[in-house]
């Protein structure tokens, strides 16, 4: 699976609005050392997020559970791939909770790799992690960014029943580009996951996001937002796709900031509670501020 994506030319030079200097190196190294001590991973590192230095300096990070090897080969993602990622770390839920408590987080974001090799897709492990975090930090908001669990809604319910305040599952791109961008996923299936989440837990905030600049049209982005609204999604995030390595899909377009503003305005006109749209927006970027005004009464 590691060789599914052929090498592509290096991405063109970044426009000014996407250039972000890397600073705060001491904070980055210190947080990385603490994470490695507990054998923990972050999507910030594995997915080469351009906001990592800023977020680590702010004392935030998005924990990535179920290991650091993904069973899928999505064209946009730099997380390491393997058909056989190995056994789960039984200490991972407790270690995530311990690290979140040590960081004194008020908003904890937990995501994961895809584990299609597991019968439940890793949903029980996900549930255990959420419960451990809620026990360690009862006053913190917990946000999950889950895979689709291959459409197994029992797995989605298992995660929701653990009591996250925000349930996030990213669409990633428009329907037409799914076979190229997310070849092992299904557009309708991801919408079904989101709609099920709201129906199963009406009190949870439901969130989804997409990357732009992969070759989509404006009307396709508009249709994606209409589809998300029909699936009862509350919050939408839109950001610029940046090619993380030469093994990943090339950037088709650098979407200018004004167009991101236009997408935000369109989404708000449709009726979304929040639309966070901008070149450097990522699904977990500034998550502690996005949707903080939307009520959620997750079960204890």
C-alpha positions, 0 to 999 in steps of 0.5 A: 500500500505504501507505493499506491501513489506515484511520485508527483512534481513538487508543489509550485511556490506558495503564494504570500497568504500561505507562507507561515514562518516556523517559530517556537522551536523550543515549545515544539521539541518539548511537547514532542518529547512529552508525547514520545515519553507516553508513546503518543502520536499527533495528527499535527506531526504525522499529517505535516500540518502547517499550523503545528508550531503555532498550536504546539506553542499554544499548548494544544495538539490533536491526539491521533490514536489507534497507532500511527499506521493507516490501512488506507491510501488516501491521495492527500495524506502523509500519515504512514500506511500499512496493511497490517499495523499491528496490535493496539496499545492498551495503555493509549486511552489512559496515556491520552487522558494523562497527557491532556490533563498534564497539558491542562487542556480545556478542549481535547481533540482526538482523531485516529488513523483508519484501522480497517483491519480491526473488526470494529474499526477501532471504535471501542478503543476510540470510545475508551479514549473519550471516556478516559479523557472525560474522567481525567478532565470532567470540565473539558470539551471533548471533540472527536474526528473519526474515520467512517468505520467502513459505514458501520453505524454501530461503531459510530454509535459506540463513539458517540455514546462515550460522550464527546461534545463535538463529533467531526467526520471530514468529507475531505473533498467534493463527490466527483473527486472521491475516487482519486482523493479517497479511493477507499471511501464513499461520499454518500457513506460519509454523509450517512455517518454525519447524519446518523451522528446527529440523529443518534445524539441530537445534543452533540455538535456535528462538524465536517470539513474539506480541503480545496485546491484539488480541482473542484469547481465552485458549484461543487463546493456549494453542492458539498455544503448543501449536502452537509446541511441536509445531513444536519451538520452544524459546523463546516471547515474549509482550508487549502490543500497543501501537498505534504510529500511528492508521493501525494496528489499535486495542488491543482489551485491555490484558492485566494483568501477572497474565495474562502471568504465567499464560501464562508458567506455562502455557507452562513447564508445556507444556515450553518451555525459556523463556517470556518473558511480560510487558506490555513484552516484545518479541521482541528485548527483553533478547535477550542474557539470554533463552535464554542458558542454552540450548546452541547450537553454531552451525557456524563 
